Amino acid sequence: MSRSSLNSVRDTGGGTSSSLIVAVVAGLVLLRVLIGYHPHSGQDNYHGLHSAYGGDFEAQRHWMELTLHLPVGEWYWYDLSYWGLDYPPISAYVSWICGWLSHRLVGPESVALETSRGFENPTHKAFMRSTVIVLDLLVYGTAVWFWTMHRQYDRNLPDSTRLWRFALAMSQPAILLIDHGHFQYNTTALGLSLWAFYFMTLPVFFYCMIGSFMFCAALSFKQMTLYYAPAVFFYLLGRCFTTRGRFLVQRFYLLGMTVVATTFALWWPFVAFGPEGTSHIERAAHVFRRIIPLQRGLFEGKVSNLWCVLSLKPIRIRKLIPSQLQPLAALLLTLIFAAPACYRLFRLGQKQQQDNEQHQGKLILYGATSSALAFFLASFQVHEKSLLLALGPASLLFFDDATFVQWFSVIAAWTLWPLLVVDRLQVAYTCIMIIFIMLQRLLHSLQQGSTASTSGFLEHLPLLRWVPHFSGLVMLLLHFTELGVTIPPHLPDVFSVLWSIAGCAFCSLAWLASCWHLYGASEPNVKGTKFD
């Protein structure tokens, strides 16, 4: 885009033309469609490592098949050796809806019980890709829109610049590559969580109940949103303690009943119905074990977290900690890392008189990012895709610390490289990273002269200013080394290990940045909204 074009966009003032909005949304849809032309997880059984065909794409298709044809009480029990259902209830209900649509739009053969296994018809692929796009835009897209366009973080900022921030948040390489390339529905869970944060930080306490409902829905869609639970719990606990006496009890009661009623409504069918000869307790325990697989080890593949790094020679921490104690050790370390965010958010919610709701919104986003990074770095059975939980709320913070968010966005996608290689998404990765970096430069040009923050974490100390350059050099060096160096037969995982070590260092620094923002952010000077 030329400098004159940038100036015309910058000078649009407070309004944004509908044609520009349509163009941006169309571009975002096109980006998702183009990524969908690349291979998905397990395409043509490329992995060939499991007894079950394919990968996440086939798992999601299979769940459509079994939920469509089987009674609800059998969903979590059916043929567990072949991609048995292991996501929470709302995911199962969405699979049923998608299966019903596929049966009628694509054809019964696409979701026929058992005989459709490994079905990879192009029409059905297009249908499944479209379901991800629709849910992405309806849930995640609307949440990002309200956060970027309706929160008045910078009252002097033109709406056109907010629109480009929306576009940048919706163009996160890691999220696009996993949901629209690898194939998953992470943006649905992320969108529900962002809606929950949005409502929780509104002044009237009634909206906290709506936020609690939305967060319960997020938890019941994907169990990984548990990463946000400490931040949510302590923030709402602080909101309860803004009053005393019977009003305090009333707030506890309202939030508790919201959580209990939502959870009961979503989960009860799987406890009420099940295989004959099983009790309600046995059914509930079985579903819990399917969703929270504590029987697995501390970790499986190489991930950019502390446990993977500490398991290398000479430490080999998995050998030092008995397997039965590993979940407890992971929980303890996770709570230690999450504690700074929990305390800060409790104190934030506890304040009855706040300067403005924007300050609350900003800090709950940093708190959610910090809590998610704590889980990614230290919790049990972390998958590389779990980093999306930290990236979701961080994506909305371009207004506050653009340099940090841009850096974190790039390193989050970079850590996924070993998984993307398995899925044959190297071309998609390269293209989307280039597009995202170009959008960053465009937003930087648009923000010149705005009142956006220019003193972020990576500008706080002279040494930190070199972090983006140094990390960029490390990432490029590893990429080119992998291309040009033949891996020795006795070191087959050498690059996965190097990715894990460097990624863990980068994510640890990102966690420190989130804590710095939680405790180092200045309080607004102007009194504003009173939180009840």
N, C-alpha and C positions, 0 to 999 in steps of 0.2 A: 504493500500500500504506500502511495506517495505521501510526502509531507503535506501537500495541499489537501489530500483526502483526509489525513489525520486531523488537520486543523478544522475541516468542515464538520467532522464527527464530534470533535471536542467542543465546538462552538454551538452545539445544538441546545445548550442550556439545560433547563429542567425537564424538557420533554423528550420522549423517544418515539419516533414514528413507528406506526404499526408495520410498515414495510421492512424496516430494519429488524424488528422483532421477528417477523416471519422469516427473514433471510437467515438470521442467527439460528433459530430453531431448526430450519430446514438443513442448514449446514451441520448441526449436531446430529440430526437423524441420518443424514448422508454418511457422516463419519462412522456411525454405528453399523450401518448397512454394509459399508465397504470392508470393515473389519470382519463382518460375518461371512465374507467370501473366503476367508482364510480357514485353515483346518480347525476343528474343534477337538476337545479332549477325547482321545481314544478313537479318532476317526479311522475307519477301516481296520480297527483293532491294532493300530500302529504300536501301542505300548507292548502288547503281547506278554505282559508280565503277570497277569492275574487269571484265575480260573474263570472269572466273569468277563464278558466281552466289553471292550471299549473303556470308557472313563466316565466323567461327570455328565457328558451329554447323554449317554445311554442310561445312566442312573436316573436322570430326570425324566427321560422318556419312559423308562420302565415304571416309575412311580405313577405316571399318568395311566399306564396300562392296569396296574394292580388296583389303584384307587377307583377306577371306573368300573371294574368287573367284580370286585370283592366287597363283602360287607365291611363296614367301618371297623368292626371288632377284629378283623383279620389283617388290617393294613400293616401293623407293626410285627406281625408274626409270619408272614408269607415268605417262603423260600429265602431265608436270610443269607444263604450262600451266594445268591445272585442279586447284588445291589439291593439288599434289604433296606426298607425305609428307615432312615436314621436322622431325619430332620423333624422339628416340632410340628404341631398340628396345623397351623395356618399354611405351612408349606404343603402339607398333605392335602388340605382343602383346595389350594390353588392348583395342585397337580390334578385333582379330580375335575376341576373346571376346564383346565387345558386339555385333559383327556377327552372330555365330553365334546369340546370344540373340534379337536383333531378327528374324532370319530365321525363327525358330520361334515367337516370342511375338507379334510384330507382323504378320509376313507377308513373303514373299520380295520383294514389290515395294518394301519399305522399303530394301533393300540390293542391289537388282538391279544388275548391272554396267552402267554407263553410263546405262541408262534410268531410274535412280532419282535422277538429278541434280536438285537443287532440291526433293526430296521433303520436304514439311512437313505431313504428316498429323498431326492432333492426338494420335492415339494414339501415334504414333512420337515426337512431341515429349515426351509424358509419359514414355515409356520412356527417352529420352535424359536427360531431367531426373532421373529416378530413378537412373540409373547414377552421376550426379555425386553425388547425396545419399548413396548407399550407400558409394561409395569415400571420400567426405568423412568419414562417421562411422566407417568401419572403420579407416582409416589415420590421418587427421588427428585425428579425435575421440578415438581411443584414446591417441594420443601426448599430446595436450593433457591428457587425463584423468590420465595417469600423472605428468606434470609438475606439475599443479596439486594433485592429491589425494594423491600418494605421496612427494613431496619435502617434507620437514619443514622448510620455510623459517621458519615461525613456530610453535613447538611449543605455544604458548598459544592458537592460533587455532582456533576451532570448525570442525568439518568442514563445517557448513552455509555458513560464509563461504567456505571453499575451493570449495564447489560453485558459489557465485555467481561466484567468480573464473573457474571453468571456463566458466560460461555466458557471461560477458563476453568471454572469449577466443574463444569459439565464435561470437560475434555481431559480429565485426569487419565493419563496413560495407563496406570495400574488398574484402575476400575474398568476402563473400556476393554483392556486386553483380557481380563479375567471374565467379565460378564458376557461380552460380545464376541470374544475370541475363544478362550478356553471353554466357556459356557457355564454360567451360573446366574442366580438371581440375587446377588449380594446387594444391588442397589435398592431392592424392595425393603430389606432389613435396614439398610442405611437411611433410606428415606423416612421410614417410620420412626427411627431414632431421632433424626433431625427435627421431625415434626414434634416429637416428645419434648426435645430441648426448647423448641420455639415456644410451646405453650407453657412449659414450666417457668419460663423467665418473664411471663407477662405479670403485671402488677397484682391483679385480682387472684386470690387463692383458688377460686373455683377452677381456673385454667390449669392449676397443678393437677387436679383430678383428671382433666382431659389428657394432660401430659403423661400421667401415670398409666392411663388406658392405652395410649399410643405406645408407651414403652413396653407394656405387657404384650401388646400385639407384635412388637419387634422381637421380643424374646421368644414368642410363640411362632415366629417365622423362621428364625435362625438362632441357634443356641450361642453362636459367637458374640451376639450382642450383650451377653453376660459381661463382656469386657467393660461395658459402660456402667454396670450395676453399682459398683462402689460410688462412683461420682454422682449418679442419680440419687442413690439412697441418702447420702450425706447432705446433698443440696436440699432435698425435700425435707429432711430432718431439720435442717436449719430454718426452712420456711415455716415449719410447724412451731418452732420455738420463738417466733416473733411475737407470740401472744402467750397468755398464762391462763391458769384455772380451767374452767369448763371449755373455753374456746380452744385451748391446747388439746384437750381430750377429744373435742369434736373434730379437730383437724386430723389427729391420728386415726380416728374412727373412719372418717370419710376416705382418706387415702387407703387405709387397710381394706375397707369394703370394696373400693374400686379394684384393687389388686386381686382380692379373693374372688369377687364376682366374675371378673374378666377371665381369670385363670380357670375357674370352675366351668364356665360356659364353653371354653375352648377345649379343655382336657377331659371333661366328664365322659363323652362318648367312648373314649378308649379305655376308661376304667369300668364303665357300665357294661360294655360288651367285649367279648373276647372268646378264646377257645373254651369249650366246655371243660369243666373240671378245674378251672382256675378261679381263684378268688379275686376280689377287687384289689387287694394289696399286692398279689402276685402280678396282676396286669399292670398296675401302676409302677411296680419295681421293674418290670420288663421294659416298659416304654422308657423309663428313666435310664436304664442301662443302654438302650439303643441310642439315646440322644447324648448321653454323657459317658463316653467309653473309657471309664477308669481302668478297665482291664488291660488297656494298651500300655506300652512302655512310656518312659519320660518323653521321648520323641521318636519319630520314624526317619524321615528324610532329613537332609541337611537344610537347616533353617537359620536365618540370621538372628538367632537369639543366644542368650547366655549359656543355656544348657548344652547346646551344640558346640559352642566354642570351648567350654570347660570340659567337654568329653574328649578333647584331643589329647594326644600324648604331650607331656608326661602326666597330666592331671587325671584324666579319665574318671570324671566324677560319677559316672553311672556305675563304675566298679566300686567306688567308695561308699555310695549310699545304697542300702538294701532296697530292692525293687518295691517292697511293700511300704517303704517310707518315702519313696520318691514323690507321690502325689502330695503328701504332707509338706515335704521340703519345698516343692514348687508353690504350694499355696502360701507358705510362710514368706518366701522371697517375693512373691507377687504382692502380698499385702504390704510389705515394707516399701516396695516401689510405688504402690498406689496411695500410701498414707499421706504424702504431701498434698496431693490433689484433693483427697477426701477432707482433710482438715480445712484447707482453704475454701472449699465449696460449702462446708458446713458453716463456717464463719460468714461467708458471703450471703447464704440464705438466711442466716440468723439476724442480719441487720434489718431492722424495721424500716429505717429511713435510708433509701438509696438515692444516689445522685441522679441516675437514670437507668432505665431498663436495658439500654444498649450495653452498659458496663456489665450487667448481669449476664447478658447474652454472650458477650465476648469471653468472659471468664468461664462460663460453663462449656463453651467450645474448647477452650484450652484444657479445662479439667477433664473433659471426655477424651481428648487426644492423649493427655498424660496417663489416664487410667488404662486406655487401650494399649498404649506403648508398654505400660507396666506388665500387662498380661502377655503381650507379644514377646517381651524380653525374658520373662521369668516363669510363665505358667506351664501347665502340664499339657502335652500333646498339641503343641503349636504347629499350625500349618503356615506355609509362606503366605497364603492368601489372607491370613488373619491381619496382616498389616493394613488392609483396606479399612479396618475399623478405626484406626488412628487417622488415616488419610481423609475419611469422610468429613468429620468436623473441622479438621485442619484446612480443608479446601475452602472453607468459608471465611478464612482469616486473612485473605489477601489485603483487606483494608487496613489491617493492623501491623502486619510484619510480612510484607510481600517477599522479601529476600529469603526469609526462612521457609515460607510455604512453597515457594518455587523450588528451592533446594530440596526440601523434603519430598516434594512430588516426584522429582527426577530420581532420587535415590530409592524411593519406594518402588518405582517401576523397575529400576535396575536390579534390585534384590530378587525380583521374580524371574530373572533371565534363565536360570537352570530349569525351571518349570516350563517356561515358554519354549525352550529348545526342545523339550520332550514333546510339546504340542505342535512343533513346527510353525511357530508364530514369529520367527526371527524378522521376516520382512515387515509384518504388521507392527512389531515393536519398533523397528527403525523408523518407519514412516510416522507413527503417532508421536514418537519422541521429537522428531523434527518439527511436526506441526505444533506441538505443545510449546516448544521453545520459541517458535515464531510468534505464537499468541502471547507468550510472556513479554516478548519485546514490544509487541503492539500495545499491550496494556501499560507497559512502562512509559511508552511515548504519550499515551492518553492521560496518564496521571501526572505528567510534568506540570507543576504549578498548582496541584491540588494540595489539600491539607492532610493528605494521608501520612501515616507514620513513616518517618525516615530513619528512626533510631530503633532498630530491632535487635534481636539477640545476636545475630552474626555481625552487627556493627558495634556491639557494646564494648568489646575489647579489641585492640589492634590485632592480636593473634587470631581471633575468630574471623576476622575479615578475609583471611586466606583460606578458610574452610571450604567455601564453594569451589575455589580454584583447585585446591589440593584434592578434594574428593572427586571433582570432575576428571582430573588427571589420573587418579587411581582407577576410576571406572573405565576410562578409555584405554588405559594401559592393560587392564585385565581383558577387555574385549579383544584388543589386537593381539595380545599374547596368546589367547585361546585360539585365534584364527591361524596364527603362524607357528605355534609350537606343537609338536607331537607329544601326546601324553604317554609317559612311560607305562608299560603294562602293569608294573607293581604299584602304580599310584593312579588308579582309575578315577578317583574322586578328588584329585588335587584341586581342580578349578572350583568344584562345588564347595570345598573347604575354604578356599580363598574368598569366594563370594560370601560365605557364612561369616568369616572373621571380619571382613571389611564392612559388610552389611550390619553386623552387630555393633561395631564401633559407631557407624553413622546413626543407627537407631537409638543407641545410648545417648548420643549427643542431642538427638531430637527430643528425647525424654527430658534431658536437662534444660533444653530450650523451653519446653512446655512448663516446667516448674519455675523457670526464671520469669516467664510471663505471668504466671499465677501470683507470684509473690513480689515481682518487681514492677508490675504495671501500676502506674500512678492512678490515684482516684480522681474522677472528674471533679472539677472545681465548682461547677454550677449545680445548684440544687434543682431537682426535677421531680420525677415520678415517685410517689410514696407507695411502697410495697406493703400490702396489708398482711 
